[in-house]
Amino acid sequence: MGVSSFIGEQRSKQIEGHARPYLEDGEAILYWAHARDPESRKQGYAYVTDRRFIVHWSGGADGHAPIEWGEIRSWGIDRDPARGPLLGVETGKASVCVQVPVGSSATAARCTGFLREFARHAPSADEEFRSELHSGRFHPGVEEEVVHKPRSITAFTRSVLVTVLGVVLVAAGIAIVPLPGPWSLPIILAGLAILGSEYDIATDILNWSKEKYQVAARKLKSRRAE
């Protein structure tokens, strides 16, 4: 197994691990994709299993949405947003709308696979999905592949600047690790947050770091309470 394959496998295991608390015995994850809340911009992951649709927001954010297939009354996909399609799901109790970000040909292929897997398992919509927050038209189906649109010169320039700034911050944070004080970690996390606006793997590392920090903080708090 090559290094890239090993990293990809470990990354998938880490991402799929977020969905484990929602799964029942014997339930299998069939597909996952990155997810973004189009309103609050919080980030996380969306999953399709053989029994339900799951949205997990990273960093301790609330609003997680495990929805069994039988609970869905309507759903639809708006392909027009610039940064990736919107997937809307309506149950009898709540409405969920997530964006599946597309920033490269690879993420476009994953987005297509995820939406098609969702459409394969979701029930036929009884009515058209409508969102009060988004004026786009949602269609229940994935007729065409999601395509990564070429970037404008402005977007390309922004990508270069984001990459340079993010790498400089991460490198600077690593360089000052031997120095006393907690300065390296905030600088590294800031660099990852900047890189995360362009690179999914940076977002994954940042989310992993946040969750590890929260676990450690809870353990420390419980020890102090004893």
C-alpha positions, 0 to 999 in steps of 0.5 A: 500500500502506498503512502497516499493510499494509507493516508486516504484510508486513515482519513476515511476511517476518521471521518466515518468514525464521526457517524458511529454514535448514530449507527445501530448494530449491523448498520453500514455507511455506504457513502460520505461527503463533506457538508457545510451549513449554507447559513451559519457556515459550520462544517461537518460531514453527511452520510448515507447508510442503509437505514438513514441519512446523517448530518454531523457538524464538527467542533461540538456544533449542535444541530446534528441530524440523523434521519431515517429514510422512512421519515423523509416526506420531501427532498430535493437538490439545487445544483446552481449554488457556486460552491456546491449543490444544496441538498434539502430534506423535509420530515414531518418535524424538521427541515435540513439543508446542507451544501456539499462543497465542490472545490476540485474534480475529485470533490465533484466526483465524490459529490456526485456519488454521494447525491446519487447514493442518497437518491437511490435510498431516499423515498419518492418525494410526496411533495416538492421540497421548498426552503424559506431561506433559499430561493433556488429550485430543488429537484428530487433527482441527480440526472447529471454529474456534478462538474467543477467549474473553472475558476475565474482569475479572481478566484484563482488569485484568492486560492494562491493567497490563501494557500501561501498564507495558510502554509506560512502560518502552519510552518511558523507554528511548527517552527516555534513548538520548542519555544515556551508558551502555548503560541504554536497551537493557535497559529497552526490552527489558524493556518489550518482554518485558512487552508480549510477554505480551499482544501478538504484535508485541512478541514479534516485535520482541523475538525479532528484537532478540535474534537480531540481538544474538546475530549481532553477538556472534558476529561480535565473538567471531570478530574477537577470536579472529583 
